[in-house]
Amino acid sequence: MDTSNVTEFVLLGLTENPKMQNIVFAVFFVIYTITLVGNVLIVITVTASPLLGSPMYFFLAYLSFIDACYSSVTAPKLIIDSVQERKTIPFGGCMTQIFGEHFFGGSEVILLTVMAYDRYVAICKPLHYTAIMNRRVCVLLMGVSWMGGFLHASIQILFILPLPFCGPNIIDHFMCDLNPLLKLACTDTRTLGLFVAANSGFLCLLNFLLLLVSYGVILYSLRTHSLEGRRKALSTCGSHITVVVLFFVPCIFVYMRPAATLSIDKAVAVFYTIITPMLNPLIYTLRNAQMKNAIQKLCRKKVISEDK
């Protein structure tokens, strides 16, 4: 179908109040900077230290890389638009942003499930852990995460691209996303909205339920562990569960429903696209003594090399 009538979309952003836009610029510039620095620091720390040999930190490095990319899909555009009077995005740019959101978001959903499986094997089958979670299996699971994200994003784009956009082009959002675009299409999108909910919402809900079950099994199995073993396992699982809840609950709220736009959607989208990627490195480093020690060693090495 012809989409040439609409060559760009107008984004209304988070607010149309000029004073608030300056605050939006300052706040999200700081958040995005912290997100990039925090996640890149984890990637460098894990890569430059023996931690990379551990499957948990191998996956954590990729989670941080995905978070940095995921935040970069929307945050820079939001920051730039907050100081511009007219906020527009070309049709192609809009499709690229949707693909990026769902590629990195879908990959993260699957990776968080993989990380839960890794913790399940480590805690419930400790004697077989190194045999089960060998490097080949870790690379394969990481490949499944990337491929799953790619397939999920490709399906979303295939849903959207054929739609005719023949007039209205104002999106009441700070980014391009499926539900706002379905609302603008010059055709009945109710059936398509159900497919979108099935693809995005079901992916989130299914993985969330799998995660809840796996962590339930892990917590149940801890009864037989020593007090110190329980404390370490609960600390690690606590970090994972916190990240899972922060990411999945907003996603399920937005996508596990028929296509519709609600006034709260923008705030929820800010949370899972910008706030959560910033919180992940803080959650994992503040609750993890090994990560904190590795970062301190890396910083000391840097200082010593500069002194020389």
N, C-alpha and C positions, 0 to 999 in steps of 0.2 A: 504494500500500500504506500501511497505517496505521503511522505512526511516533510516535504519541501516547504510547506506553508509556514512551518515554525522552524527557524534556523537557530534560535536561542531561547533560553528561559530566563525569567527575571526571578531572582531569589529575594524574598522579603527579609531574610536573616532572622536573628534572634529577637531583635527589637528595631523599631523605626525611630526611636527617640535618640536624637543626636548626642545628648549627654551620656546616655546609657551605652551608646556605641563606643565612646572613648573608653568606658570602663570595660566593655567586652574585649576591646583590643588589648588593653593592659593585662587583664586577667588571663585571657587565653594565650597570649604571647608567653607569659610566665609558665603556664601549665604545659604548653607545647615544648618549651625549652627544657623543663624538668623531665618531661616524657622522653625526649630524645637523649638527653644526657644520661638519665637513669638506665634506660634500656640498652644504649650503646655501651655503657660502662659494664653492664652484666655480660654482654656478648664478648667484649674484650677480655674481661676477667676470666671467664670460663675458657675461652680459647687460649689464653696465655698461661694457664695454670693446669696442674694435673687433674683438676675437676672435670675436664672434658672426657676423661676416661670413664666417668660415672654416667650411666644412662639418664639419671634424674637431671643432672646439670647439662647434659647434651640436649635434652628436650627443653630445659629452661632457657638455654641460649637461643634456641629457635623461637621460643615463645616471645622472648624479648625482641628479637628481630622482627617477628610478625607484628608485635604491638607498635614498634616504631614506624613500620610501613602503614599499618592500619590507621594510626593517628594522622599520618602524613597525607592520607587520601582526603580528609575533610578539614583538619585544623588550619593549614595554611590559607585555604580559600576563605574560611570563616574570619580569620585574622585580617586578611587583605580587604575583604568586603566590609568589615566594620568601620573602615576609614574612607570608604567610597560611597558617593551619593547614589549611584546606580549600580546595583549588584546583578550582573548577568553572567550566564554560563552558556557557551555554544552547545548545540545539540550533541555534537560528537564528544565534547568535554563532559556533558551530563552522563552520557552512556559509559564513558571511561570511568567516571567517578562511581557509578553504580557497580560496574564490574569490579573495581578495586575494593569497594566496601565489602562485597559479598565473597570475593576471592580470599582476602585476608581474614574476614570474619568467619567464613566457612572453614578455612584452614585452622583457625584458632579453636573453633568448636571441636573439631576432630582431635586436635593436638591435646586439648585439655582432657579428653576422654582417654587418649593414649597415656598421658601422664598419670591418670588415675589407675590404669592397668599396671603401669610400672610400679606404683606404690603398693598395689595389691600383691604383686609377685614378691616384692621386697619384704613385705611384712608377713604375708601368709605362707610363702614358700621360700624362706631365706636360704636354705641349703641349695636350692636349684636356681637361685636368682641369676648368677653369672652365666649359667648355661642357657637359660631361657632368654634373658635380655642381653644377648651378645651384640656386638657392633653391627653385624649384618641385619639382625632383627630390628635394631633401633633405626638404621638407615631406611629399611623397608617401611616401617611404621611412619617415619617422617615423610617418605614419598607418598604414602597413602593420604596423609594430611594435606599435602600440596595438591595432589590429584583430586581429592574430594572437594577442596575449595575451588579448584578450577572448574570442575563439572558443575558444581552448585552455581557459580557465578555465570557460567555459559548458559545454563538453563534460564536464569533470570533475564539475561540479555535477549535470549531468543523469545521470551515472552513479550518483552517491551518493544523491540525493534520494529515488528510489523504493525504496531498500533498507529493509527492516523492522528496527528496533532494538527488540527486545521484552524486554530484561532487562539483560544486562551493559552497564555504561556507564563502566567504568574504562579510561582510555587511558594506557598506560605511555609517556608522552611529555610534552614541555612545550608542545606545540601540537597542534591538530587537523590530521591529514593523512590521505591516502587509505589507505595500507596499514594503519595502526592501526584505522581505521573499518571497513574490509573485514573485519578479524578479529572485530569485535564484531557484525556483521550476523547476523541469525537466518535465514540462507539460505546456500546454496552459492555462494561468490563466486569460485571458481577461474577461470571463464570471464571474469567481469568484471575480475578481476585482470590477465588478459592484455590486455584492452582498455585498462586504465589504463597498463600497461607500454608498450603501443603508442603511446598518446597522449603521455604524459609522457616516457618513456624514448626513444622514437624521435625525438621533437622535439629532445631534447638531443643524441642521438647523431648525427643527420643534420646538424644545424648545426655540431657539433663537427668532423665530418669535412670539411664545407665550409670551415670556418675553417682546418683543417690544410692542406688543398689550396691555399687562397688564399695563406696565409703561405708555403707551400712555393714557389709561383710567384713571390711577391714576393722571397724570399731568392735564388732562382735568377736573377732579373732584375737583382739588384744587382751582378752580376759586371761589368757594363758601366759602372757608375757610378764617379765619382771617389771617392777615399778619404774626403773630407769628406761627400759625398753618402751614401756607405755608412754612415758613422758616425751621421749624423742619422736616416736611415731605420731603422737597427738600433735606435737609442734609442727611437724612436716605436713600432716594431713590438714591441720587447722589452716595453714597458709593456702593450700590447694582449694579447700572448701570455700574459703573467703573469696578467692578469685572466681571460682565457679559461680557462686551466688551473684556476685557483682556483675558478671558478664551475662549469665543466662536469663536471670529474672527480667531485666529490661528487654532483652531480645524476644523472649516469649510474649511479653506484654504487647510489643509493637507488631509482631508478625503472626502470632497465633490467634488471629481474629479475621473476620471478613474485611476486605479492603475498605478502609475509612480513615479519615484524618481527625485526630482529636487535638485539642489545644495543648494537652500535656505532652504530646509526642516529641516536640522539640527539646524539652527538658530531658526526657528519657533518652533521646538520641544523643544528646550532649554527654550523658552519663556513660553509655556503653561505647561510644566512638572516641571520646576524648579523655574523660575522667578515669575510666577503668585502665586504659593503657598507661596512664601516669601512676596509678596506685599499684599495679602489678610488681614493678621492681622494688617499690618501698615495702610491700608486704613480704616478698620473698627474701629481701636482704635483712630487714629488721628482725625477722623471726628465724634467721638462719645463721648460726655462728660460723659455719664453714665459709659461707659467702662473704661475711663481714671480714673474716681473717684473710681471705684471698684478695679482697679489695684493698685492705690495709697493706698487704705484702706488695701488691702491684704499685701502690702509691709510693711506698718506701723505695722500691726499685727505681721508679721514675725520678725521685728526689736524688738518690745516690748517683744515677747516671748523669743528671744535670750538674751535680757538684763536680763530677770528674771533668 
